[in-house]
Amino acid sequence: MEIFLLWVVIGVVGLFAAGSAGAGSVVVFVLIWAGALIIAAWVMSFQTRRQLDILVAAPIQPTAQLIEQHFHGVGWHRVDGRGQFNFQSRGWGLGSLHMENPVLSIDLEAVDPTRTGVNIWMSSWSSRWGMVSSCDRVLTKRWKLTRKLATLGTVPATA
């Protein structure tokens, strides 16, 4: 949601700035802003479709608790799906108008008593013109989750 709001703020501020220079500047700004938004949505959509595999230096139970706490709240809710943990976003996001919100799935695997393998992927989504609905929300939530998992400790995948 934060990325979407940032684009809205940039659009509003840019629109007022371009408006002070003239009508032609407004048209040019809107075209450039919309083009940049579409390109950013395609890049974010590509990133959200990629599966992340992380090796965490923590047992499986604390890792599962951290994941549950991370998705606890209003913006995401638990759903049935292909992973051990499946969460669907709620609300609006980039390109989400009349589209189904994506489902972020997570599997945990105990590598040994002190390490856990975490697989994060989008198991369900809808897209329009190659842009995943609410890709900004998925990317932000996944990025924040990987940062929290890193606080548990990460180890090289070859270790």
FIVO-535943 format. One record per atom (N, C-alpha, C, O): residue number from 1; atom name; z, y, x. Coordinates in pm, whole numbers, always signed. Layout:
// FIVO-535943
n, atom, c3, c2, c1
NUM, CA, Z, Y, X .
...
// end
This chain:
// FIVO-535943
n, atom, c3, c2, c1
1, N, +0, -119, +83 .
1, CA, +0, +0, +0 .
1, C, +0, +125, +87 .
1, O, -55, +229, +48 .
2, N, +61, +116, +204 .
2, CA, +70, +234, +290 .
2, C, -66, +279, +341 .
2, O, -92, +398, +350 .
3, N, -153, +184, +374 .
3, CA, -286, +217, +424 .
3, C, -367, +285, +313 .
3, O, -436, +383, +338 .
4, N, -357, +231, +193 .
4, CA, -429, +288, +79 .
4, C, -384, +432, +54 .
4, O, -467, +520, +32 .
5, N, -253, +456, +57 .
5, CA, -202, +592, +35 .
5, C, -245, +686, +146 .
5, O, -273, +804, +121 .
6, N, -252, +636, +269 .
6, CA, -299, +718, +380 .
6, C, -443, +764, +356 .
6, O, -476, +880, +381 .
7, N, -529, +673, +308 .
7, CA, -667, +709, +279 .
7, C, -675, +812, +166 .
7, O, -759, +901, +170 .
8, N, -589, +801, +68 .
8, CA, -588, +897, -42 .
8, C, -546, +1035, +9 .
8, O, -607, +1136, -25 .
9, N, -443, +1038, +91 .
9, CA, -397, +1167, +147 .
9, C, -506, +1229, +233 .
9, O, -532, +1349, +223 .
10, N, -570, +1149, +318 .
10, CA, -680, +1202, +400 .
10, C, -790, +1257, +312 .
10, O, -847, +1363, +340 .
11, N, -822, +1185, +204 .
11, CA, -927, +1232, +112 .
11, C, -893, +1362, +45 .
11, O, -977, +1451, +37 .
12, N, -771, +1375, -4 .
12, CA, -730, +1497, -75 .
12, C, -726, +1617, +20 .
12, O, -778, +1724, -11 .
13, N, -663, +1598, +135 .
13, CA, -654, +1707, +233 .
13, C, -793, +1746, +282 .
13, O, -826, +1865, +292 .
14, N, -875, +1647, +312 .
14, CA, -1011, +1675, +358 .
14, C, -1095, +1743, +253 .
14, O, -1178, +1829, +285 .
15, N, -1075, +1704, +128 .
15, CA, -1150, +1766, +19 .
15, C, -1117, +1914, +7 .
15, O, -1206, +1997, -11 .
16, N, -989, +1948, +16 .
16, CA, -949, +2090, +11 .
16, C, -1001, +2166, +133 .
16, O, -1047, +2280, +120 .
17, N, -995, +2106, +249 .
17, CA, -1044, +2172, +370 .
17, C, -1195, +2195, +362 .
17, O, -1244, +2302, +395 .
18, N, -1268, +2091, +317 .
18, CA, -1413, +2106, +304 .
18, C, -1448, +2205, +194 .
18, O, -1546, +2279, +205 .
19, N, -1368, +2208, +87 .
19, CA, -1392, +2301, -23 .
19, C, -1382, +2446, +19 .
19, O, -1450, +2532, -37 .
20, N, -1298, +2473, +117 .
20, CA, -1285, +2612, +163 .
20, C, -1407, +2657, +242 .
20, O, -1429, +2777, +259 .
21, N, -1488, +2561, +291 .
21, CA, -1608, +2596, +366 .
21, C, -1731, +2606, +277 .
21, O, -1830, +2668, +316 .
22, N, -1728, +2545, +159 .
22, CA, -1842, +2554, +69 .
22, C, -1871, +2422, +2 .
22, O, -1817, +2318, +40 .
23, N, -1957, +2427, -101 .
23, CA, -1989, +2308, -180 .
23, C, -2062, +2203, -98 .
23, O, -2040, +2083, -116 .
24, N, -2150, +2247, -9 .
24, CA, -2223, +2152, +74 .
24, C, -2130, +2073, +165 .
24, O, -2152, +1954, +190 .
25, N, -2026, +2138, +213 .
25, CA, -1928, +2070, +298 .
25, C, -1851, +1964, +221 .
25, O, -1816, +1860, +276 .
26, N, -1824, +1990, +93 .
26, CA, -1754, +1894, +9 .
26, C, -1838, +1767, -6 .
26, O, -1786, +1656, +7 .
27, N, -1967, +1783, -33 .
27, CA, -2055, +1667, -49 .
27, C, -2062, +1587, +80 .
27, O, -2052, +1464, +77 .
28, N, -2078, +1654, +192 .
28, CA, -2084, +1584, +321 .
28, C, -1952, +1513, +349 .
28, O, -1952, +1399, +393 .
29, N, -1839, +1581, +323 .
29, CA, -1709, +1517, +347 .
29, C, -1691, +1392, +261 .
29, O, -1648, +1288, +310 .
30, N, -1725, +1403, +132 .
30, CA, -1709, +1289, +41 .
30, C, -1794, +1171, +87 .
30, O, -1747, +1057, +85 .
31, N, -1916, +1195, +128 .
31, CA, -2003, +1087, +176 .
31, C, -1947, +1023, +303 .
31, O, -1945, +900, +315 .
32, N, -1902, +1104, +396 .
32, CA, -1846, +1049, +521 .
32, C, -1715, +975, +492 .
32, O, -1693, +867, +547 .
33, N, -1631, +1032, +409 .
33, CA, -1502, +969, +376 .
33, C, -1524, +835, +306 .
33, O, -1460, +736, +340 .
34, N, -1615, +832, +209 .
34, CA, -1642, +707, +136 .
34, C, -1702, +602, +230 .
34, O, -1666, +484, +222 .
35, N, -1793, +643, +316 .
35, CA, -1851, +549, +412 .
35, C, -1747, +492, +507 .
35, O, -1746, +372, +535 .
36, N, -1658, +578, +556 .
36, CA, -1551, +531, +645 .
36, C, -1456, +438, +572 .
36, O, -1407, +341, +629 .
37, N, -1429, +467, +446 .
37, CA, -1342, +381, +366 .
37, C, -1403, +243, +346 .
37, O, -1333, +142, +356 .
38, N, -1532, +237, +318 .
38, CA, -1601, +109, +300 .
38, C, -1601, +29, +429 .
38, O, -1575, -91, +427 .
39, N, -1630, +93, +540 .
39, CA, -1630, +23, +669 .
39, C, -1489, -27, +702 .
39, O, -1473, -140, +747 .
40, N, -1388, +56, +679 .
40, CA, -1249, +14, +704 .
40, C, -1211, -104, +615 .
40, O, -1142, -196, +660 .
41, N, -1255, -103, +489 .
41, CA, -1225, -214, +398 .
41, C, -1292, -343, +445 .
41, O, -1232, -450, +435 .
42, N, -1413, -335, +496 .
42, CA, -1480, -454, +549 .
42, C, -1407, -510, +671 .
42, O, -1389, -631, +684 .
43, N, -1366, -421, +760 .
43, CA, -1292, -464, +879 .
43, C, -1159, -528, +839 .
43, O, -1123, -633, +890 .
44, N, -1086, -464, +747 .
44, CA, -958, -519, +701 .
44, C, -979, -653, +629 .
44, O, -898, -744, +644 .
45, N, -1087, -664, +552 .
45, CA, -1117, -789, +483 .
45, C, -1143, -901, +582 .
45, O, -1097, -1014, +561 .
46, N, -1215, -872, +688 .
46, CA, -1240, -972, +791 .
46, C, -1108, -1015, +855 .
46, O, -1085, -1134, +878 .
47, N, -1022, -920, +884 .
47, CA, -894, -950, +947 .
47, C, -803, -1032, +855 .
47, O, -733, -1122, +902 .
48, N, -803, -1004, +726 .
48, CA, -714, -1075, +635 .
48, C, -758, -1220, +613 .
48, O, -674, -1304, +580 .
49, N, -885, -1249, +631 .
49, CA, -934, -1387, +612 .
49, C, -901, -1477, +731 .
49, O, -914, -1599, +720 .
50, N, -860, -1421, +841 .
50, CA, -828, -1500, +960 .
50, C, -690, -1562, +946 .
50, O, -596, -1498, +899 .
51, N, -679, -1687, +987 .
51, CA, -549, -1756, +985 .
51, C, -474, -1721, +1113 .
51, O, -531, -1718, +1221 .
52, N, -344, -1695, +1098 .
52, CA, -258, -1670, +1213 .
52, C, -172, -1792, +1239 .
52, O, -110, -1846, +1147 .
53, N, -167, -1836, +1363 .
53, CA, -81, -1946, +1405 .
53, C, +16, -1891, +1509 .
53, O, -26, -1845, +1615 .
54, N, +145, -1898, +1478 .
54, CA, +248, -1841, +1565 .
54, C, +348, -1950, +1598 .
54, O, +386, -2030, +1512 .
55, N, +391, -1952, +1722 .
55, CA, +497, -2044, +1764 .
55, C, +623, -1961, +1786 .
55, O, +629, -1877, +1875 .
56, N, +723, -1986, +1702 .
56, CA, +846, -1908, +1704 .
56, C, +956, -1987, +1774 .
56, O, +971, -2107, +1751 .
57, N, +1032, -1919, +1859 .
57, CA, +1142, -1983, +1932 .
57, C, +1268, -1981, +1847 .
57, O, +1368, -1918, +1884 .
58, N, +1263, -2050, +1733 .
58, CA, +1377, -2059, +1642 .
58, C, +1361, -2185, +1559 .
58, O, +1249, -2231, +1536 .
59, N, +1471, -2243, +1514 .
59, CA, +1463, -2360, +1426 .
59, C, +1395, -2324, +1294 .
59, O, +1376, -2207, +1262 .
60, N, +1358, -2426, +1220 .
60, CA, +1281, -2407, +1097 .
60, C, +1361, -2335, +988 .
60, O, +1303, -2255, +914 .
61, N, +1490, -2361, +976 .
61, CA, +1571, -2300, +868 .
61, C, +1580, -2148, +879 .
61, O, +1554, -2080, +780 .
62, N, +1617, -2090, +996 .
62, CA, +1619, -1943, +1004 .
62, C, +1482, -1881, +983 .
62, O, +1471, -1771, +929 .
63, N, +1377, -1951, +1025 .
63, CA, +1241, -1900, +1006 .
63, C, +1208, -1895, +857 .
63, O, +1151, -1797, +809 .
64, N, +1243, -2000, +783 .
64, CA, +1218, -2004, +639 .
64, C, +1298, -1895, +567 .
64, O, +1246, -1831, +475 .
65, N, +1421, -1873, +608 .
65, CA, +1503, -1768, +547 .
65, C, +1444, -1630, +571 .
65, O, +1444, -1546, +482 .
66, N, +1394, -1607, +692 .
66, CA, +1333, -1478, +723 .
66, C, +1210, -1455, +636 .
66, O, +1188, -1343, +589 .
67, N, +1130, -1558, +615 .
67, CA, +1011, -1545, +532 .
67, C, +1050, -1514, +387 .
67, O, +991, -1426, +324 .
68, N, +1148, -1585, +335 .
68, CA, +1195, -1560, +198 .
68, C, +1244, -1416, +182 .
68, O, +1212, -1350, +84 .
69, N, +1322, -1369, +278 .
69, CA, +1374, -1232, +271 .
69, C, +1262, -1129, +282 .
69, O, +1267, -1025, +217 .
70, N, +1162, -1159, +363 .
70, CA, +1053, -1064, +384 .
70, C, +974, -1040, +255 .
70, O, +929, -928, +229 .
71, N, +956, -1144, +175 .
71, CA, +878, -1130, +53 .
71, C, +964, -1103, -70 .
71, O, +911, -1090, -181 .
72, N, +1095, -1093, -52 .
72, CA, +1184, -1064, -164 .
72, C, +1167, -918, -203 .
72, O, +1176, -829, -118 .
73, N, +1144, -892, -328 .
73, CA, +1128, -755, -374 .
73, C, +1026, -746, -485 .
73, O, +984, -847, -541 .
74, N, +986, -625, -516 .
74, CA, +900, -599, -630 .
74, C, +752, -619, -599 .
74, O, +676, -663, -685 .
75, N, +709, -589, -478 .
75, CA, +567, -587, -443 .
75, C, +499, -722, -435 .
75, O, +376, -729, -447 .
76, N, +574, -829, -416 .
76, CA, +517, -964, -403 .
76, C, +602, -1061, -484 .
76, O, +723, -1042, -496 .
77, N, +539, -1165, -539 .
77, CA, +615, -1267, -611 .
77, C, +563, -1405, -573 .
77, O, +448, -1422, -531 .
78, N, +651, -1503, -589 .
78, CA, +617, -1642, -555 .
78, C, +524, -1702, -659 .
78, O, +541, -1679, -779 .
79, N, +427, -1778, -613 .
79, CA, +334, -1847, -701 .
79, C, +311, -1988, -647 .
79, O, +351, -2019, -535 .
80, N, +246, -2071, -727 .
80, CA, +207, -2203, -679 .
80, C, +85, -2187, -590 .
80, O, +1, -2099, -612 .
81, N, +75, -2274, -490 .
81, CA, -39, -2265, -401 .
81, C, -43, -2380, -303 .
81, O, +28, -2479, -318 .
82, N, -126, -2365, -201 .
82, CA, -149, -2473, -105 .
82, C, -50, -2476, +10 .
82, O, -47, -2574, +84 .
83, N, +30, -2374, +27 .
83, CA, +125, -2371, +137 .
83, C, +267, -2403, +91 .
83, O, +293, -2419, -28 .
84, N, +358, -2412, +189 .
84, CA, +499, -2430, +155 .
84, C, +552, -2306, +86 .
84, O, +633, -2314, -7 .
85, N, +506, -2190, +132 .
85, CA, +541, -2061, +72 .
85, C, +411, -1996, +28 .
85, O, +315, -1989, +105 .
86, N, +407, -1949, -96 .
86, CA, +289, -1883, -151 .
86, C, +334, -1758, -225 .
86, O, +415, -1765, -317 .
87, N, +280, -1643, -184 .
87, CA, +320, -1516, -243 .
87, C, +195, -1438, -282 .
87, O, +99, -1428, -206 .
88, N, +198, -1381, -404 .
88, CA, +88, -1300, -452 .
88, C, +134, -1155, -462 .
88, O, +244, -1126, -509 .
89, N, +47, -1066, -418 .
89, CA, +83, -924, -425 .
89, C, +75, -875, -568 .
89, O, +1, -929, -651 .
90, N, +153, -773, -596 .
90, CA, +152, -708, -728 .
90, C, +108, -564, -708 .
90, O, +125, -506, -601 .
91, N, +51, -510, -811 .
91, CA, +16, -368, -806 .
91, C, -121, -342, -749 .
91, O, -202, -433, -731 .
92, N, -146, -216, -721 .
92, CA, -277, -171, -675 .
92, C, -288, -178, -525 .
92, O, -189, -167, -453 .
93, N, -408, -196, -482 .
93, CA, -442, -192, -341 .
93, C, -587, -151, -329 .
93, O, -653, -121, -429 .
94, N, -636, -149, -209 .
94, CA, -773, -108, -183 .
94, C, -870, -205, -252 .
94, O, -869, -324, -223 .
95, N, -951, -155, -342 .
95, CA, -1050, -236, -411 .
95, C, -995, -334, -513 .
95, O, -1062, -433, -543 .
96, N, -877, -310, -566 .
96, CA, -814, -408, -654 .
96, C, -839, -384, -802 .
96, O, -791, -461, -885 .
97, N, -912, -280, -838 .
97, CA, -937, -249, -977 .
97, C, -1014, -363, -1044 .
97, O, -1124, -398, -1001 .
98, N, -957, -421, -1150 .
98, CA, -1015, -532, -1225 .
98, C, -1038, -656, -1138 .
98, O, -1130, -734, -1165 .
99, N, -957, -675, -1037 .
99, CA, -968, -790, -948 .
99, C, -833, -862, -943 .
99, O, -728, -801, -966 .
100, N, -836, -991, -912 .
100, CA, -714, -1068, -896 .
100, C, -656, -1043, -757 .
100, O, -729, -1041, -658 .
101, N, -525, -1024, -751 .
101, CA, -461, -999, -622 .
101, C, -457, -1126, -539 .
101, O, -448, -1236, -593 .
102, N, -464, -1112, -406 .
102, CA, -470, -1228, -317 .
102, C, -335, -1300, -306 .
102, O, -230, -1243, -335 .
103, N, -342, -1426, -262 .
103, CA, -223, -1506, -237 .
103, C, -214, -1533, -87 .
103, O, -308, -1582, -25 .
104, N, -100, -1499, -30 .
104, CA, -73, -1524, +111 .
104, C, +11, -1651, +120 .
104, O, +119, -1658, +61 .
105, N, -39, -1751, +192 .
105, CA, +30, -1879, +205 .
105, C, +82, -1899, +346 .
105, O, +23, -1852, +443 .
106, N, +195, -1969, +355 .
106, CA, +260, -1991, +484 .
106, C, +308, -2135, +491 .
106, O, +371, -2186, +398 .
107, N, +279, -2201, +602 .
107, CA, +328, -2336, +630 .
107, C, +415, -2330, +755 .
107, O, +386, -2256, +849 .
108, N, +521, -2408, +754 .
108, CA, +610, -2420, +870 .
108, C, +606, -2563, +920 .
108, O, +597, -2658, +841 .
109, N, +612, -2578, +1051 .
109, CA, +614, -2710, +1113 .
109, C, +715, -2709, +1227 .
109, O, +706, -2627, +1318 .
110, N, +811, -2800, +1221 .
110, CA, +911, -2810, +1328 .
110, C, +846, -2877, +1449 .
110, O, +817, -2997, +1447 .
111, N, +822, -2799, +1553 .
111, CA, +763, -2853, +1676 .
111, C, +867, -2936, +1750 .
111, O, +839, -3046, +1797 .
112, N, +986, -2881, +1759 .
112, CA, +1104, -2950, +1811 .
112, C, +1225, -2879, +1752 .
112, O, +1207, -2784, +1676 .
113, N, +1347, -2919, +1785 .
113, CA, +1463, -2855, +1719 .
113, C, +1478, -2705, +1744 .
113, O, +1549, -2637, +1670 .
114, N, +1413, -2653, +1847 .
114, CA, +1429, -2511, +1879 .
114, C, +1304, -2427, +1857 .
114, O, +1307, -2306, +1877 .
115, N, +1193, -2489, +1814 .
115, CA, +1068, -2415, +1795 .
115, C, +1004, -2453, +1662 .
115, O, +1012, -2567, +1617 .
116, N, +942, -2353, +1600 .
116, CA, +876, -2372, +1471 .
116, C, +735, -2314, +1477 .
116, O, +715, -2201, +1522 .
117, N, +640, -2392, +1432 .
117, CA, +503, -2343, +1418 .
117, C, +486, -2278, +1281 .
117, O, +523, -2338, +1179 .
118, N, +432, -2159, +1278 .
118, CA, +412, -2085, +1152 .
118, C, +262, -2059, +1136 .
118, O, +199, -2000, +1223 .
119, N, +207, -2105, +1025 .
119, CA, +66, -2081, +991 .
119, C, +60, -1988, +871 .
119, O, +119, -2018, +766 .
120, N, -9, -1876, +885 .
120, CA, -20, -1776, +778 .
120, C, -167, -1757, +746 .
120, O, -248, -1729, +835 .
121, N, -203, -1771, +618 .
121, CA, -341, -1751, +577 .
121, C, -347, -1706, +432 .
121, O, -251, -1721, +357 .
122, N, -461, -1652, +393 .
122, CA, -485, -1615, +255 .
122, C, -549, -1736, +187 .
122, O, -660, -1776, +222 .
123, N, -480, -1795, +91 .
123, CA, -531, -1916, +27 .
123, C, -612, -1887, -98 .
123, O, -687, -1973, -145 .
124, N, -599, -1768, -152 .
124, CA, -674, -1732, -272 .
124, C, -697, -1581, -271 .
124, O, -607, -1504, -241 .
125, N, -819, -1542, -304 .
125, CA, -850, -1400, -311 .
125, C, -977, -1381, -393 .
125, O, -1050, -1476, -419 .
126, N, -1000, -1259, -432 .
126, CA, -1126, -1223, -496 .
126, C, -1185, -1108, -415 .
126, O, -1113, -1029, -353 .
127, N, -1316, -1100, -416 .
127, CA, -1380, -996, -337 .
127, C, -1498, -937, -413 .
127, O, -1555, -999, -504 .
128, N, -1532, -818, -373 .
128, CA, -1646, -746, -431 .
128, C, -1719, -679, -316 .
128, O, -1660, -603, -240 .
129, N, -1848, -708, -305 .
129, CA, -1931, -653, -198 .
129, C, -1875, -685, -59 .
129, O, -1889, -605, +34 .
130, N, -1813, -801, -45 .
130, CA, -1759, -843, +84 .
130, C, -1622, -786, +117 .
130, O, -1569, -811, +226 .
131, N, -1563, -710, +24 .
131, CA, -1432, -652, +47 .
131, C, -1327, -727, -34 .
131, O, -1339, -738, -156 .
132, N, -1225, -778, +34 .
132, CA, -1118, -852, -32 .
132, C, -1030, -754, -110 .
132, O, -992, -649, -58 .
133, N, -998, -791, -232 .
133, CA, -909, -710, -315 .
133, C, -773, -696, -248 .
133, O, -716, -795, -202 .
134, N, -721, -577, -243 .
134, CA, -589, -546, -184 .
134, C, -575, -592, -39 .
134, O, -467, -632, +3 .
135, N, -684, -587, +36 .
135, CA, -680, -631, +176 .
135, C, -582, -547, +257 .
135, O, -523, -597, +353 .
136, N, -564, -422, +221 .
136, CA, -469, -337, +293 .
136, C, -326, -387, +275 .
136, O, -247, -383, +369 .
137, N, -293, -433, +156 .
137, CA, -157, -482, +130 .
137, C, -131, -612, +205 .
137, O, -23, -632, +261 .
138, N, -230, -701, +207 .
138, CA, -214, -829, +278 .
138, C, -199, -804, +427 .
138, O, -111, -862, +491 .
139, N, -285, -720, +481 .
139, CA, -281, -693, +625 .
139, C, -148, -631, +666 .
139, O, -91, -669, +768 .
140, N, -100, -536, +589 .
140, CA, +27, -470, +620 .
140, C, +144, -568, +610 .
140, O, +230, -572, +698 .
141, N, +147, -647, +504 .
141, CA, +258, -742, +484 .
141, C, +257, -849, +592 .
141, O, +363, -885, +644 .
142, N, +140, -898, +627 .
142, CA, +129, -1001, +730 .
142, C, +169, -946, +867 .
142, O, +236, -1013, +944 .
143, N, +127, -823, +897 .
143, CA, +161, -761, +1024 .
143, C, +312, -743, +1036 .
143, O, +371, -771, +1140 .
144, N, +375, -696, +928 .
144, CA, +521, -678, +930 .
144, C, +593, -812, +944 .
144, O, +695, -820, +1012 .
145, N, +540, -917, +881 .
145, CA, +601, -1049, +894 .
145, C, +592, -1100, +1038 .
145, O, +689, -1155, +1090 .
146, N, +479, -1082, +1102 .
146, CA, +467, -1127, +1242 .
146, C, +562, -1050, +1332 .
146, O, +615, -1106, +1428 .
147, N, +584, -923, +1303 .
147, CA, +680, -845, +1381 .
147, C, +822, -897, +1363 .
147, O, +898, -905, +1459 .
148, N, +857, -933, +1239 .
148, CA, +990, -989, +1213 .
148, C, +1005, -1126, +1278 .
148, O, +1111, -1158, +1332 .
149, N, +901, -1208, +1274 .
149, CA, +906, -1339, +1339 .
149, C, +923, -1324, +1489 .
149, O, +989, -1406, +1554 .
150, N, +865, -1220, +1545 .
150, CA, +878, -1196, +1688 .
150, C, +1022, -1164, +1727 .
150, O, +1062, -1188, +1841 .
151, N, +1100, -1109, +1634 .
151, CA, +1241, -1081, +1664 .
151, C, +1321, -1210, +1680 .
151, O, +1424, -1212, +1747 .
152, N, +1273, -1319, +1617 .
152, CA, +1337, -1449, +1637 .
152, C, +1307, -1505, +1775 .
152, O, +1380, -1589, +1828 .
153, N, +1199, -1458, +1833 .
153, CA, +1157, -1503, +1966 .
153, C, +1029, -1582, +1956 .
153, O, +1018, -1676, +1877 .
154, N, +932, -1545, +2036 .
154, CA, +806, -1620, +2040 .
154, C, +792, -1684, +2177 .
154, O, +847, -1636, +2276 .
155, N, +718, -1790, +2181 .
155, CA, +693, -1861, +2306 .
155, C, +544, -1881, +2319 .
155, O, +473, -1882, +2218 .
156, N, +494, -1896, +2442 .
156, CA, +351, -1923, +2457 .
156, C, +314, -2052, +2386 .
156, O, +392, -2147, +2385 .
157, N, +197, -2057, +2327 .
157, CA, +153, -2175, +2253 .
157, C, +137, -2297, +2341 .
157, O, +139, -2410, +2291 .
158, N, +122, -2279, +2472 .
158, CA, +105, -2391, +2565 .
158, C, +235, -2445, +2615 .
158, O, +236, -2547, +2686 .
159, N, +348, -2381, +2582 .
159, CA, +477, -2423, +2634 .
159, C, +524, -2552, +2569 .
159, O, +632, -2602, +2601 .
// end
